[in-house]
Amino acid sequence: MEEKLFKCAKCDKEKKEADGSYVLEGTTFCCKECCGDPKKQEHTEKKANVCEFC
């Protein structure tokens, strides 16, 4: 069974749902490479390659 892929709003690459998270109140998918890992609070840090949606 093939896992569904989602397109990252920032880099336009297709990723598995586990490789990203939903931003903008769950309306937009963004991969961990572009937006960081919210479980590690990386999405709130001000550094390169971190989510511009936050």
PyMOL Python script that loads the backbone (N, CA, C, O; Angstrom):
from pymol import cmd

cmd.read_pdbstr("""\
ATOM      1  N   MET A   1       0.842  -1.186   0.000  1.00  0.00           N
ATOM      2  CA  MET A   1       0.000   0.000   0.000  1.00  0.00           C
ATOM      3  C   MET A   1       0.887   1.249   0.000  1.00  0.00           C
ATOM      4  O   MET A   1       1.758   1.401   0.856  1.00  0.00           O
ATOM      5  N   GLU A   2       0.662   2.105  -0.934  1.00  0.00           N
ATOM      6  CA  GLU A   2       1.486   3.297  -1.103  1.00  0.00           C
ATOM      7  C   GLU A   2       0.987   4.431  -0.209  1.00  0.00           C
ATOM      8  O   GLU A   2      -0.213   4.693  -0.120  1.00  0.00           O
ATOM      9  N   GLU A   3       1.949   5.105   0.458  1.00  0.00           N
ATOM     10  CA  GLU A   3       1.589   6.225   1.330  1.00  0.00           C
ATOM     11  C   GLU A   3       1.313   7.463   0.489  1.00  0.00           C
ATOM     12  O   GLU A   3       2.006   7.732  -0.492  1.00  0.00           O
ATOM     13  N   LYS A   4       0.296   8.206   0.885  1.00  0.00           N
ATOM     14  CA  LYS A   4      -0.086   9.417   0.158  1.00  0.00           C
ATOM     15  C   LYS A   4       0.990  10.490   0.334  1.00  0.00           C
ATOM     16  O   LYS A   4       1.541  10.658   1.422  1.00  0.00           O
ATOM     17  N   LEU A   5       1.277  11.204  -0.742  1.00  0.00           N
ATOM     18  CA  LEU A   5       2.268  12.277  -0.712  1.00  0.00           C
ATOM     19  C   LEU A   5       1.583  13.630  -0.718  1.00  0.00           C
ATOM     20  O   LEU A   5       0.507  13.792  -1.294  1.00  0.00           O
ATOM     21  N   PHE A   6       2.215  14.597  -0.073  1.00  0.00           N
ATOM     22  CA  PHE A   6       1.689  15.945   0.006  1.00  0.00           C
ATOM     23  C   PHE A   6       2.733  16.900  -0.545  1.00  0.00           C
ATOM     24  O   PHE A   6       3.929  16.674  -0.364  1.00  0.00           O
ATOM     25  N   LYS A   7       2.307  17.955  -1.210  1.00  0.00           N
ATOM     26  CA  LYS A   7       3.235  18.913  -1.801  1.00  0.00           C
ATOM     27  C   LYS A   7       3.503  20.035  -0.809  1.00  0.00           C
ATOM     28  O   LYS A   7       2.581  20.658  -0.284  1.00  0.00           O
ATOM     29  N   CYS A   8       4.796  20.280  -0.563  1.00  0.00           N
ATOM     30  CA  CYS A   8       5.221  21.346   0.337  1.00  0.00           C
ATOM     31  C   CYS A   8       4.914  22.702  -0.301  1.00  0.00           C
ATOM     32  O   CYS A   8       5.219  22.924  -1.473  1.00  0.00           O
ATOM     33  N   ALA A   9       4.318  23.594   0.461  1.00  0.00           N
ATOM     34  CA  ALA A   9       3.957  24.919  -0.040  1.00  0.00           C
ATOM     35  C   ALA A   9       5.178  25.785  -0.315  1.00  0.00           C
ATOM     36  O   ALA A   9       5.091  26.747  -1.078  1.00  0.00           O
ATOM     37  N   LYS A  10       6.315  25.461   0.293  1.00  0.00           N
ATOM     38  CA  LYS A  10       7.503  26.293   0.134  1.00  0.00           C
ATOM     39  C   LYS A  10       8.421  25.798  -0.985  1.00  0.00           C
ATOM     40  O   LYS A  10       8.856  26.594  -1.817  1.00  0.00           O
ATOM     41  N   CYS A  11       8.723  24.488  -1.019  1.00  0.00           N
ATOM     42  CA  CYS A  11       9.681  23.978  -2.012  1.00  0.00           C
ATOM     43  C   CYS A  11       9.014  23.209  -3.160  1.00  0.00           C
ATOM     44  O   CYS A  11       9.686  22.849  -4.127  1.00  0.00           O
ATOM     45  N   ASP A  12       7.726  22.956  -3.069  1.00  0.00           N
ATOM     46  CA  ASP A  12       6.947  22.239  -4.087  1.00  0.00           C
ATOM     47  C   ASP A  12       7.359  20.775  -4.278  1.00  0.00           C
ATOM     48  O   ASP A  12       6.966  20.157  -5.268  1.00  0.00           O
ATOM     49  N   LYS A  13       8.145  20.206  -3.349  1.00  0.00           N
ATOM     50  CA  LYS A  13       8.495  18.797  -3.427  1.00  0.00           C
ATOM     51  C   LYS A  13       7.411  17.979  -2.741  1.00  0.00           C
ATOM     52  O   LYS A  13       6.792  18.436  -1.780  1.00  0.00           O
ATOM     53  N   GLU A  14       7.187  16.769  -3.241  1.00  0.00           N
ATOM     54  CA  GLU A  14       6.201  15.897  -2.627  1.00  0.00           C
ATOM     55  C   GLU A  14       6.849  15.099  -1.520  1.00  0.00           C
ATOM     56  O   GLU A  14       7.893  14.477  -1.719  1.00  0.00           O
ATOM     57  N   LYS A  15       6.232  15.114  -0.355  1.00  0.00           N
ATOM     58  CA  LYS A  15       6.754  14.444   0.835  1.00  0.00           C
ATOM     59  C   LYS A  15       5.653  13.638   1.493  1.00  0.00           C
ATOM     60  O   LYS A  15       4.467  13.897   1.286  1.00  0.00           O
ATOM     61  N   LYS A  16       6.060  12.644   2.300  1.00  0.00           N
ATOM     62  CA  LYS A  16       5.107  11.891   3.107  1.00  0.00           C
ATOM     63  C   LYS A  16       4.593  12.804   4.213  1.00  0.00           C
ATOM     64  O   LYS A  16       5.271  13.749   4.617  1.00  0.00           O
ATOM     65  N   GLU A  17       3.398  12.515   4.695  1.00  0.00           N
ATOM     66  CA  GLU A  17       2.812  13.351   5.746  1.00  0.00           C
ATOM     67  C   GLU A  17       3.691  13.378   6.999  1.00  0.00           C
ATOM     68  O   GLU A  17       3.744  14.392   7.694  1.00  0.00           O
ATOM     69  N   ALA A  18       4.384  12.268   7.291  1.00  0.00           N
ATOM     70  CA  ALA A  18       5.255  12.206   8.471  1.00  0.00           C
ATOM     71  C   ALA A  18       6.494  13.084   8.315  1.00  0.00           C
ATOM     72  O   ALA A  18       7.154  13.392   9.308  1.00  0.00           O
ATOM     73  N   ASP A  19       6.822  13.492   7.091  1.00  0.00           N
ATOM     74  CA  ASP A  19       7.999  14.313   6.834  1.00  0.00           C
ATOM     75  C   ASP A  19       7.696  15.803   6.832  1.00  0.00           C
ATOM     76  O   ASP A  19       8.493  16.598   6.334  1.00  0.00           O
ATOM     77  N   GLY A  20       6.557  16.185   7.380  1.00  0.00           N
ATOM     78  CA  GLY A  20       6.184  17.589   7.417  1.00  0.00           C
ATOM     79  C   GLY A  20       5.087  17.845   8.415  1.00  0.00           C
ATOM     80  O   GLY A  20       4.766  16.992   9.242  1.00  0.00           O
ATOM     81  N   SER A  21       4.518  19.020   8.332  1.00  0.00           N
ATOM     82  CA  SER A  21       3.413  19.373   9.219  1.00  0.00           C
ATOM     83  C   SER A  21       2.528  20.396   8.516  1.00  0.00           C
ATOM     84  O   SER A  21       2.893  20.966   7.487  1.00  0.00           O
ATOM     85  N   TYR A  22       1.369  20.605   9.098  1.00  0.00           N
ATOM     86  CA  TYR A  22       0.439  21.583   8.551  1.00  0.00           C
ATOM     87  C   TYR A  22       0.623  22.910   9.261  1.00  0.00           C
ATOM     88  O   TYR A  22       0.690  22.968  10.489  1.00  0.00           O
ATOM     89  N   VAL A  23       0.704  23.970   8.480  1.00  0.00           N
ATOM     90  CA  VAL A  23       0.874  25.326   9.008  1.00  0.00           C
ATOM     91  C   VAL A  23      -0.340  26.151   8.619  1.00  0.00           C
ATOM     92  O   VAL A  23      -1.244  25.659   7.943  1.00  0.00           O
ATOM     93  N   LEU A  24      -0.359  27.384   9.039  1.00  0.00           N
ATOM     94  CA  LEU A  24      -1.489  28.298   8.775  1.00  0.00           C
ATOM     95  C   LEU A  24      -2.806  27.672   9.221  1.00  0.00           C
ATOM     96  O   LEU A  24      -3.752  27.546   8.444  1.00  0.00           O
ATOM     97  N   GLU A  25      -2.838  27.282  10.496  1.00  0.00           N
ATOM     98  CA  GLU A  25      -4.014  26.677  11.121  1.00  0.00           C
ATOM     99  C   GLU A  25      -4.465  25.417  10.397  1.00  0.00           C
ATOM    100  O   GLU A  25      -5.662  25.154  10.279  1.00  0.00           O
ATOM    101  N   GLY A  26      -3.496  24.634   9.909  1.00  0.00           N
ATOM    102  CA  GLY A  26      -3.794  23.349   9.291  1.00  0.00           C
ATOM    103  C   GLY A  26      -4.218  23.405   7.839  1.00  0.00           C
ATOM    104  O   GLY A  26      -4.674  22.395   7.301  1.00  0.00           O
ATOM    105  N   THR A  27      -4.087  24.535   7.192  1.00  0.00           N
ATOM    106  CA  THR A  27      -4.548  24.662   5.811  1.00  0.00           C
ATOM    107  C   THR A  27      -3.460  24.409   4.780  1.00  0.00           C
ATOM    108  O   THR A  27      -3.762  24.197   3.605  1.00  0.00           O
ATOM    109  N   THR A  28      -2.183  24.429   5.204  1.00  0.00           N
ATOM    110  CA  THR A  28      -1.064  24.332   4.271  1.00  0.00           C
ATOM    111  C   THR A  28      -0.041  23.336   4.788  1.00  0.00           C
ATOM    112  O   THR A  28       0.321  23.363   5.964  1.00  0.00           O
ATOM    113  N   PHE A  29       0.430  22.444   3.899  1.00  0.00           N
ATOM    114  CA  PHE A  29       1.446  21.467   4.271  1.00  0.00           C
ATOM    115  C   PHE A  29       2.833  22.032   3.985  1.00  0.00           C
ATOM    116  O   PHE A  29       3.052  22.630   2.931  1.00  0.00           O
ATOM    117  N   CYS A  30       3.766  21.849   4.910  1.00  0.00           N
ATOM    118  CA  CYS A  30       5.146  22.308   4.736  1.00  0.00           C
ATOM    119  C   CYS A  30       6.076  21.227   5.282  1.00  0.00           C
ATOM    120  O   CYS A  30       5.869  20.740   6.393  1.00  0.00           O
ATOM    121  N   CYS A  31       7.099  20.846   4.511  1.00  0.00           N
ATOM    122  CA  CYS A  31       8.005  19.772   4.935  1.00  0.00           C
ATOM    123  C   CYS A  31       8.941  20.252   6.045  1.00  0.00           C
ATOM    124  O   CYS A  31       9.132  21.452   6.237  1.00  0.00           O
ATOM    125  N   LYS A  32       9.524  19.286   6.776  1.00  0.00           N
ATOM    126  CA  LYS A  32      10.417  19.612   7.894  1.00  0.00           C
ATOM    127  C   LYS A  32      11.686  20.302   7.414  1.00  0.00           C
ATOM    128  O   LYS A  32      12.275  21.087   8.156  1.00  0.00           O
ATOM    129  N   GLU A  33      12.118  20.024   6.187  1.00  0.00           N
ATOM    130  CA  GLU A  33      13.317  20.674   5.664  1.00  0.00           C
ATOM    131  C   GLU A  33      13.097  22.180   5.506  1.00  0.00           C
ATOM    132  O   GLU A  33      14.007  22.971   5.753  1.00  0.00           O
ATOM    133  N   CYS A  34      11.901  22.571   5.099  1.00  0.00           N
ATOM    134  CA  CYS A  34      11.599  23.995   4.887  1.00  0.00           C
ATOM    135  C   CYS A  34      11.108  24.689   6.150  1.00  0.00           C
ATOM    136  O   CYS A  34      11.452  25.844   6.398  1.00  0.00           O
ATOM    137  N   CYS A  35      10.318  24.001   6.938  1.00  0.00           N
ATOM    138  CA  CYS A  35       9.642  24.650   8.065  1.00  0.00           C
ATOM    139  C   CYS A  35      10.112  24.192   9.435  1.00  0.00           C
ATOM    140  O   CYS A  35       9.619  24.689  10.447  1.00  0.00           O
ATOM    141  N   GLY A  36      11.057  23.250   9.493  1.00  0.00           N
ATOM    142  CA  GLY A  36      11.500  22.753  10.785  1.00  0.00           C
ATOM    143  C   GLY A  36      10.517  21.764  11.377  1.00  0.00           C
ATOM    144  O   GLY A  36       9.455  21.519  10.805  1.00  0.00           O
ATOM    145  N   ASP A  37      10.861  21.204  12.504  1.00  0.00           N
ATOM    146  CA  ASP A  37      10.031  20.211  13.185  1.00  0.00           C
ATOM    147  C   ASP A  37       9.327  20.871  14.367  1.00  0.00           C
ATOM    148  O   ASP A  37       9.987  21.246  15.336  1.00  0.00           O
ATOM    149  N   PRO A  38       8.004  21.021  14.311  1.00  0.00           N
ATOM    150  CA  PRO A  38       7.288  21.673  15.414  1.00  0.00           C
ATOM    151  C   PRO A  38       7.423  20.923  16.738  1.00  0.00           C
ATOM    152  O   PRO A  38       7.340  21.536  17.802  1.00  0.00           O
ATOM    153  N   LYS A  39       7.629  19.614  16.689  1.00  0.00           N
ATOM    154  CA  LYS A  39       7.788  18.849  17.931  1.00  0.00           C
ATOM    155  C   LYS A  39       9.067  19.230  18.660  1.00  0.00           C
ATOM    156  O   LYS A  39       9.166  19.065  19.876  1.00  0.00           O
ATOM    157  N   LYS A  40      10.052  19.742  17.917  1.00  0.00           N
ATOM    158  CA  LYS A  40      11.319  20.192  18.509  1.00  0.00           C
ATOM    159  C   LYS A  40      11.359  21.713  18.630  1.00  0.00           C
ATOM    160  O   LYS A  40      12.401  22.281  18.956  1.00  0.00           O
ATOM    161  N   GLN A  41      10.239  22.372  18.373  1.00  0.00           N
ATOM    162  CA  GLN A  41      10.108  23.839  18.426  1.00  0.00           C
ATOM    163  C   GLN A  41      11.005  24.540  17.414  1.00  0.00           C
ATOM    164  O   GLN A  41      11.309  25.721  17.582  1.00  0.00           O
ATOM    165  N   GLU A  42      11.437  23.836  16.361  1.00  0.00           N
ATOM    166  CA  GLU A  42      12.301  24.441  15.354  1.00  0.00           C
ATOM    167  C   GLU A  42      11.569  25.473  14.506  1.00  0.00           C
ATOM    168  O   GLU A  42      12.195  26.370  13.939  1.00  0.00           O
ATOM    169  N   HIS A  43      10.259  25.352  14.417  1.00  0.00           N
ATOM    170  CA  HIS A  43       9.500  26.265  13.564  1.00  0.00           C
ATOM    171  C   HIS A  43       9.407  27.675  14.136  1.00  0.00           C
ATOM    172  O   HIS A  43       9.024  28.602  13.422  1.00  0.00           O
ATOM    173  N   THR A  44       9.747  27.853  15.396  1.00  0.00           N
ATOM    174  CA  THR A  44       9.659  29.183  16.008  1.00  0.00           C
ATOM    175  C   THR A  44      11.009  29.879  16.080  1.00  0.00           C
ATOM    176  O   THR A  44      11.074  31.061  16.419  1.00  0.00           O
ATOM    177  N   GLU A  45      12.091  29.164  15.768  1.00  0.00           N
ATOM    178  CA  GLU A  45      13.423  29.763  15.813  1.00  0.00           C
ATOM    179  C   GLU A  45      13.628  30.674  14.601  1.00  0.00           C
ATOM    180  O   GLU A  45      13.124  30.395  13.512  1.00  0.00           O
ATOM    181  N   LYS A  46      14.350  31.732  14.794  1.00  0.00           N
ATOM    182  CA  LYS A  46      14.648  32.670  13.696  1.00  0.00           C
ATOM    183  C   LYS A  46      15.987  32.317  13.093  1.00  0.00           C
ATOM    184  O   LYS A  46      17.021  32.841  13.506  1.00  0.00           O
ATOM    185  N   LYS A  47      15.970  31.430  12.115  1.00  0.00           N
ATOM    186  CA  LYS A  47      17.201  31.023  11.436  1.00  0.00           C
ATOM    187  C   LYS A  47      16.861  30.626  10.005  1.00  0.00           C
ATOM    188  O   LYS A  47      15.690  30.548   9.633  1.00  0.00           O
ATOM    189  N   ALA A  48      17.877  30.381   9.224  1.00  0.00           N
ATOM    190  CA  ALA A  48      17.677  30.007   7.814  1.00  0.00           C
ATOM    191  C   ALA A  48      16.921  28.694   7.717  1.00  0.00           C
ATOM    192  O   ALA A  48      17.035  27.839   8.596  1.00  0.00           O
ATOM    193  N   ASN A  49      16.153  28.532   6.655  1.00  0.00           N
ATOM    194  CA  ASN A  49      15.377  27.327   6.361  1.00  0.00           C
ATOM    195  C   ASN A  49      14.294  27.029   7.380  1.00  0.00           C
ATOM    196  O   ASN A  49      13.940  25.868   7.586  1.00  0.00           O
ATOM    197  N   VAL A  50      13.758  28.069   8.025  1.00  0.00           N
ATOM    198  CA  VAL A  50      12.664  27.884   8.961  1.00  0.00           C
ATOM    199  C   VAL A  50      11.420  28.564   8.414  1.00  0.00           C
ATOM    200  O   VAL A  50      11.502  29.587   7.734  1.00  0.00           O
ATOM    201  N   CYS A  51      10.321  28.009   8.708  1.00  0.00           N
ATOM    202  CA  CYS A  51       9.022  28.392   8.160  1.00  0.00           C
ATOM    203  C   CYS A  51       8.750  29.902   8.155  1.00  0.00           C
ATOM    204  O   CYS A  51       8.800  30.550   9.200  1.00  0.00           O
ATOM    205  N   GLU A  52       8.465  30.446   6.987  1.00  0.00           N
ATOM    206  CA  GLU A  52       8.104  31.861   6.915  1.00  0.00           C
ATOM    207  C   GLU A  52       6.620  32.052   7.189  1.00  0.00           C
ATOM    208  O   GLU A  52       6.151  33.184   7.304  1.00  0.00           O
ATOM    209  N   PHE A  53       5.874  30.951   7.295  1.00  0.00           N
ATOM    210  CA  PHE A  53       4.442  31.037   7.583  1.00  0.00           C
ATOM    211  C   PHE A  53       4.187  31.346   9.048  1.00  0.00           C
ATOM    212  O   PHE A  53       3.133  31.878   9.398  1.00  0.00           O
ATOM    213  N   CYS A  54       5.158  31.011   9.919  1.00  0.00           N
ATOM    214  CA  CYS A  54       4.953  31.211  11.368  1.00  0.00           C
ATOM    215  C   CYS A  54       5.152  32.674  11.744  1.00  0.00           C
ATOM    216  O   CYS A  54       5.022  33.033  12.915  1.00  0.00           O
TER     217      CYS A  54
END
""", "prot")
cmd.dss("prot")
cmd.show_as("cartoon", "prot")
cmd.util.cbc("prot")
cmd.orient("prot")
